[in-house]
């Protein structure tokens, strides 16, 4: 899996915010259903990584889950689950 320029820019922006405001990042695990291949993992990783406030998103096929480090001032767990569902997968 390669990290794209957009992901690097987003991670750099969040890191800058963290330093400026001493942000308390949180980590959550979201169960993801409906993934059957590496392309599905890539799709879920992409939709999560593009959300404002998401620093990292590690998605695994087995077990189907996403571990996300995020800034709760910018994104909620519910918004992340909705983004997964909007991409065509189940989130719980």
Buried (B, 14 or more C-beta within 10 A) or exposed (E): EEEEEEBEEBBEEBEEBBEEEEBEBBEBEBEBEBBEEEEBBBBBBBBBBEBEBBBBBBBBBEEBBBBBBBBEEBBBBEBBBBBBBEBEBEBE
